[in-house]
């Protein structure tokens, strides 16, 4: 089922929880709503579920406005962070509850409950109560309950946040696979950008109730539209340096107290078109900062902190009063306090207007390089 | 500092001293009720005479028997418990879950009412009950209850309900507050109506709260004295309850038969003690909050 949100607003008193949100979700698509807590993503989800009524705007399922429909009339399944199982019912009764309310015949109900429990691998736990299940098992019961009514839309509200790291990784894969197998439209709310990146076909990043950007994970990672998206997506996060933009005869330069680099001509041209070309914020991901021999380097910096991540080491460098972090292949053989030469991959640099916080490279359909 | 072994000993001492005082009182009650006379805790002769009230009215045949009075007390306590639990759980749910104008005001008002000494309201309530007594059908002549007006079991229960409700509403609201919103939302999405959610999902999960409130209300009603005394006329009249029956033994004109008082007191106490033995766990819940469930 297709979902379309048109100029959707939700106000709680004076607080704009969701501010004129436009979003289209294709049939069978897996979309993640990503953002920090309080950004309006859960509010959006609850409006989709029919728990909250929008203040204004439209919610359409397959071109039909469903604003006025009650939750039970929307044919959705939802999985909550707290699992929201019914503690006084057995696993079987929990999963069967939606079917009971639909007055499905006893025999068919049994079959369907068994089928969806088996699908989640909890077929042998049907007579237990939620309190007798582990967190991961409870999560599976919640999933089975959401799936048993064969919903047209699956909604997830941070379903993996309460699981331990290992289990989270496994459930992440299972949920993704399940969604692909069933080809059901899914909306997944999370504050964890890794979850969003790995699971979703498209990510909608929200902040303060406003949609920041909407696109495929790689698109958001490689070409973030705003400073917020650039900083939010990617771990470890992107480095930001405040620079002055200069045009000289031989090309375009970015300059700060400690460093001056020449940027690509296309980037420079786009930055020049922008309204405030004098000052820009340059963003560069840690993996695009590399350690080089002295003659190839852009600038020198002092090693301040080394954080081993296993396959790579995350090294924080200091120069003048700025910091930059680099991902280098492990083991990093430098010592703290040592001065080392660094080079930035200019092709991967991002430039943002410091006033509007919008990428200056966005105009002209992204970058050409 | 205290050595670790000494600590529990000290705790027991602190607890034993005050509780032994109370236990002594009950012991005296027990011994006295089976004695002709006592000196301290020593019986000066055993007898069953004090328990005669069980089969004949000590004040003469025109007065109701202890069993009629016990039935009265039971009916009053059950009626009060039922109304308090039903009204509190509906009100508590609404106050916990719904947004409506005046919600906060209502909550603080009930809290103030709870803190209000009931004695100050006795006279106005007397007039209210007199007025209710004039209403046909419910005022008088309801079987078992007598009605809901002055000098009826129903009337006394009504007043007790009014005084108990603020407490009940707050307790139930607390239990509802402990139930996660997600569970309710999940049930709504699963296809339940608001009422079904309340009845099938929420209520089973606040059973400990309902149990605790029922017990608490029942005990309050069973032991009530001031309100039945004020709103029933004729001290051993047909609408009397146990606490009033007990009071009949103590009068200014005749020597008080303390041994009989002890026996009746014990009789009133027995159901309460039994009740406590079986329900103390649920009763403790009232201060412990709701069931945590499967999370």
Interface residues (C-beta under 8 A of the other chain):
Chain A: X46 X49 X50 X51 X70 X71 X72 X74 X76 X77 X78 X80 X81 X82 X83 X84 X85 X86 X87 X88 X97 X98 X101 X102 X129 X130 X131 X133 X138 X145 X149 X157
Chain B: X180 X182 X183 X185 X186 X187 X188 X189 X190 X191 X192 X193 X196 X201 X204 X205 X207 X291 X293 X294 X295
